[in-house]
Amino acid sequence: MLRVNRILFIALSFIGAITLQAQVSPTLSLDDLVAEALRNNPQLRSARNETAAARTKTSQATSWDAPQVGVEFYQTPIQSFPNPIKNGMETDYFVQQMIPFPGKISAMSEAADNNAGMVDQEYKALERRIIRDLKSAYFELFHVQMKIQVNSENLELMKKFTEITRKQYEVGMGQQADILRAQTELSTLINEGVNLLKEKKVVESMINTTLSRPANASLGHVPDVEYTAPDWTFEQLHQLALENRPELKGMNFSIDMNKAELSGSKREYYPDIMARVMYKNMSDTKNDFWAAMVGINIPLAFWSSGKYTAKVEENELNVRKSEDDLASMQNMVSFEVQDALVKVQSNYNLVLLYKNTTIPQADQTLQATLSAYQTGKTEFLMVIDAFRMQLMTKLDFHMAVMNYMASQAQLEQAVGLDIAQISERAR
């Protein structure tokens, strides 16, 4: 009897601690977590810096090469060193500038703009993946909390069963083995509760890492989630994904960038212009002179033309590669949308099945079996079996809810829009 009381005391203490923790913990808002992740996640901060750096390349591409300024000394005696102007016959001052052929700068500018757009879409794709992972971890935390709650409820229930077996034994309608079985189940539930608290810490650590918080920072309590029937079709979602998926937008920018580079490489066949202006300071006469020079490079020289031809061929291949990459990604997006949609629909059906059918049946079975045991019509083993069945159905129900919400997060990432936006546009 002392052993029974001790186990009951431990169970009550554990239940009280769990209940108190749930009551004092603040509500954990998913929207607040997402906003914090977008602000503080190190990967996103790094990607934002990369995007900003890519935008600076546009001004770099549109700028001409720096002009050159110089001085030339003619017929300066060695004895004049280190003053080259002393006793020199002529000193020339010049400024020269390389002027690119018209169209080259605009092609490079267009390529840089599209590269910046591609990098920006890569950032948005990373943002979607991090939000998906954060939501999945959030709903996993909800699942662990619900398992802890179910465990606490079952501890209460098994405590009552323990009292019933003790009373049945006292009136001669039960066996001592029934009391031991109830104690064993109670101890098992207590052990599971301890393990669930450890599991909760691991999930909280995952969320804290995404938020760039200390890994051991405490988090609040996830409120009950709301789940509604998905009424979208694959055709609706597929079209939305083709229009909004960041990876596809980024690949379109990549195609335009490669086309701009191809256009620029074809313009390399045209010569650039070198303009030079010079002032000649003559030492033996008062008549100084101005001089000007205009020159061009010759890309079509037989010893240099291969460089430009190979560059055009390289960019043509890059264009075809980026177009093939886009087609491959479109196929992958179609699969991901279909896969996520099937998971959303199947998990929602499971949620309804457990909620409306399986759990009520398990509850009725447990109540009927317990009544039969109290009247001596069945053994306590049947009560334990019914209790375990009820426990499993509740855990499976919360697992289905978690999978449903996580599959919604997967669908958001596959389409490139959140659920609210999908519901609004898929009409």
N, C-alpha and C positions, 0 to 999 in steps of 0.2 A: 504493500500500500504506500509506503514511503517513496518507493521508486516511481509509482504512478503520480504521486503528488509533485515529485521533483520534475518529472517530464512536463506535467501540466504547467508548473511554474515557469519553466524555460519557454514553453510555447506561448504563454500569456505575455511574458516579457518581450519576446521576439515580435509578437503581433503589435504590442503597444509601441515598440520602437519604430516599426514600419509605418504604423498609422500616424504617429507624431511627425515623422519625417515628411510624409506626404502632405500633412496639414501646414507645416511651416515653410515648405519650399515654395518659392514664387513661381508663377506661371511662366513657362518658357515659350516665347512667341517665335514661330518659324520665320515670319517676315522680318523680325528684328535680327535673327541670326543670319539670314541671307544678306541683309543690308550690312551687317558687321563684317561678314566674309568678303563682300565686295570692296569694303574699305581697307581691310587689314590683311587679307591673305597674301603671303609673300610672293606666290606665283603670279597672282594678278598684278601686284605692284611691279614686279619685274616685267611682265608683259606690257603694262602701260608705259613704262620707260622705253621699251623696245618700239612701241607704236609711235611715241613722240620722236624717237631718234629717226625712224623711217620717214616721218614727215619733213624733217630737216633736209633730206636728200633732194627734195624738189628745188629748193633755193640753190643747192650746190650744183644741180644739173643745169640750171638756167644761167649760171654765171660763166662768163668768159675766163680764159686763162689770164693770170695776172700779167700786166705789161712788163717789159724789160727796159731798164734804164742803164746806160753805161757810158764809159769814157774810153776813147782809144788815143794812144800816144804814138806819133810817127817820128822816126829819125831822132830819137832822144839819146844823146851820148851816154855812155856808161858812166862817165865821170860825174854825171848829174844825179846819180843815185844818192840818196833816196828821194830826191825831188824830181819827179818825171817831167814837170812843166819847165824847169830851168833848162835853157838852151835847146829846147825841143823845137822842131821845125813846124809841127802841126798838132793840134789837140782837137779831137772830134767828140762832140756830145750828142748822144742819140737816144731816141725812144722808139721802141718797136712793139707791135701788138699782133698776135695771131688771131685772125678773124675766121671763125668756122663758116663753112658753106651754109647758106640759108636752108633751114629745115632740120639740120642736125640737132640744134639746141631744143627745138620743139619736140623732136622725137625722144630725146633723152628726158625732157621734162615730163612727157606723157608716161614714159616707162616708170619714172620715179613716183608719179602720182598713183599709178596703178599698184606699184609695189607697196606704197603706204596703205592703200585700200586693202590689199591682201593681208598685210600684217595686222591691220585693225580687225579684220574678220577672224583672223587666227586668235586674237585676244578675245573676241566675243564667243568663239567656240570654246576656248578654255573656260571662260566665265560660265557657260552653260554646263560644262562637265563638272566644275566645282560645285555649282548649285545642285546638280543631280546627286553628287556624292554626299553633300551636306544634308539634303532632304532624306536620302536613304539612311544615313546615320541617325537623323532625327527620328524617323519612324522606327528604326531599330531600337532606339532608346525608349520610345513609346511601347514597343513590344516587350522589352525587358521590364518596364514598369508595370505593365499589365500582368506579366507572369508573376511578378512579386505580389501584386494585388490578389491574383488567383491563389497564390501560395498562402497568403495571409487568410483569405476566406476559407481555404481548405483546412488550415490549421484550426480555425474556429470550429469547423464542421467535424473534424476528426477528434477534437477535444470533447465535443458532444457525444460522439460515438464511443469514446473511451468511457465516459460516464455511463452510457447506456449499457455497455458490456459489463461494467462493474455492478450495476444494479441487477442486471439479468443473472449474473453469477451469484449475487447475494440472495436472490429469491429462488435459486435452484433451477433457473431456466437457461443458464448459459454455462460456458466452460471457462476455466482459467486461461486456456490457450487463446480464447477470443480477446481477453484483456491484453495478452502479450502481443497478439497481432495488431491490435489498435495502437499499442505503445510503439511498435516497430514502424508502423505507418506514420505516426506522429513524429518520431525521430527522423525518419526519412525526409519528411516535409521540412523539418527544421534545417537539416543539412542542405537541402535544395535551396532554401531561402538564403543561407549563407553564400552559396555558390552564385546565386542570382545577384546578390549585392556586389560580388566581385565582377561579374559580367557587366553590370551597370557601370562600374568604374572604368572598364575598358572602353565601352561605347562613349562615355563622356570624354575620355581622353582623345578619342578619334575626333569628336566635334571640336574640342578645344584646340587641337592641332590645326584644323582647318581655319579656325578663327584667329590663329596666332596668339592664343592665350596660353598660360601655363598649363601643362598637361593635367595637373591635379586640381585645377580650378573647379569649384562646385557649380553645377548647373541646376536650373529649376525643374519644375514638374511639367511634363508634357500633358496638355489637356486632351480630352477625348477628341478624336478626329471625326470629321464628317465625311461620309462617302455617299456619292450619288451615282445613279445609273449612267454609264457611258453611252451616248447616243450618236457617236460619230461613225462614219464609214471610212474604209481605207481610201477611197477615191478623194474624199474631202481632205483627209490628213496628208495624203501623198502630195496633193497640189499645194497645200500650205507649206509642206516641207521643202518642195522645190523652190518656193518663193522666199522662204525665210531662213533656211538652214545656213548658218554662217560659213560652214566648210564649202558649200556650193558657191556662195557669193565670193569667197576668197579665191576659188579656182577660176571663176570668171574674170576676176581681177588679174590672176596669173596669166590667163590667155591673152588679155589685152596688153599686159606688160610685155610678154614675149613678142607679140605682134609689133608693138612700138619699138622694141629692140631690133626686130627684123627690119623695120622701116629705116631705123637709124643706121644699121649696118649696110643697107643698100646705098645710103647716101654717102658712105665712106668712099665710094668710087669717085665722088666729086671732090675737087681739090679745095683745101683751105687756103686762105690768103694771108700772107705775111706783109704788113705795112710798116715802113720804117722812115722816120724823119731824123735828119742829122744836121747839126750846126758845126761848121769847120772853122776853127780859130787858127788863122795863119800867123806865124810869128814874124815873117820877113816882109809882110805887107799889111797895109791897113784894110785891104779888101778881104773880109771874111765871106764865107759862102754858106748857103743852105743846100742840102741834098735830100732827096727822097728815094725810097726803094720800095718796090712792090714785087713780091715773089709768091709762087704757089708750089705746093708739093705735088708729086706725080704718082697717085696711087696705082696707076695702070702700068707702071714699069714692070718688066718681066720678073725682076728679082724681088718685087714686093707685092705683086697682085695676088699671089696665093694666100697671103694673110687675110685679105679682105674677102676673097671668095670663100675661104673656109669659115670665116665669121658668119657670112650669110647662110651657109649651109647649116652651121650649128644652130642658128636662131630659127631656121625653118624646122629643124628637128625638135627644138624646144617647143615650138607652137603645136606641132602634132602631138608631142608627149603630153602637154598640158590639156589638150582637147581629149585625149584618151583617158587621162586622169579624171577629168570631169565626168566622162561617161561612166567610168568605174565607180566614182563616188555616188553618182545618181543611182546606180544599181544598189550600192550599199545602203543608201538612205531609204530606198524602197523596202529593203529587207528589214532595216531597223524599225521603220514605222509599222510594218506588218507584225513584226515580232512583239513590239511594245503593245500594240493594240490588242493582239490575241491574249497577252498576259493580263492586260487591264480587264478585258471582258471575262476571262476564265476566273481570275481571282475575285472579281465582283460576284460572279455566280456562286463561288465557294462561300463567300461571306454570307450571302443570303441563305444558302443551304444550311450552314452551321447555325445561323441566328434563328431561322424560322422553323427548322426541322430537327436537326441533330441535337442541339443543346436542349430543347424542350423534351425530346424523347429521353435523353440521358437523365434529365432531372426527374422525370416521371418514373423511370426505371429505378433510380436510386431510392426515391420515396417509397415506392411499392415494395422494394426488397427490404428496406429498413422496417417497414410496418410488418412484413412477414416475419422478420427476425424477432421483433418485439413480441409477437404472438406465438413464437416457437415453431413457425411453419418452414423456416429455412435456416441455414447455417450462416455464421458471420462471414465466412469466406465469400459467400455470394454478395454480401454487403460491400466487402472490400473490392470485389470485381466491379460492381456497379459504381462505386466511388471512383475507382481508377478510370473507368470509361467516361464518367462525367468530367474528371480532371482533364483527360486527353482531348475531349471535344472542346472544352473551353480554351485550352492552349492552342488547339488547331484553329479555332475561330480567330484568336488574336494574331496568329501567324498569317492567316489569310488576309486580315485587315492590313497588317504590315506589308505583305507582298502586293496588295492592291495599291496602297499609297506609293510604295517604291516603284511599281510599274508605271504609275502616273508620272513620277519624276523622270523615269526613263523615256516615257512618251514625250514629255516636254523637251528633253534634250534631242530626241530624234526629229521632232518637228521644228525646233528652234523658237518655240513660243511657250509661255506658261499656260496652265489649264484655263484660266479665265480668258486669255486671248484666243485660245483654241475654241472655246465654247462660243465666243462672240463672233468669230470669223467663219466657223464651220456651220453656217446656217443656209 
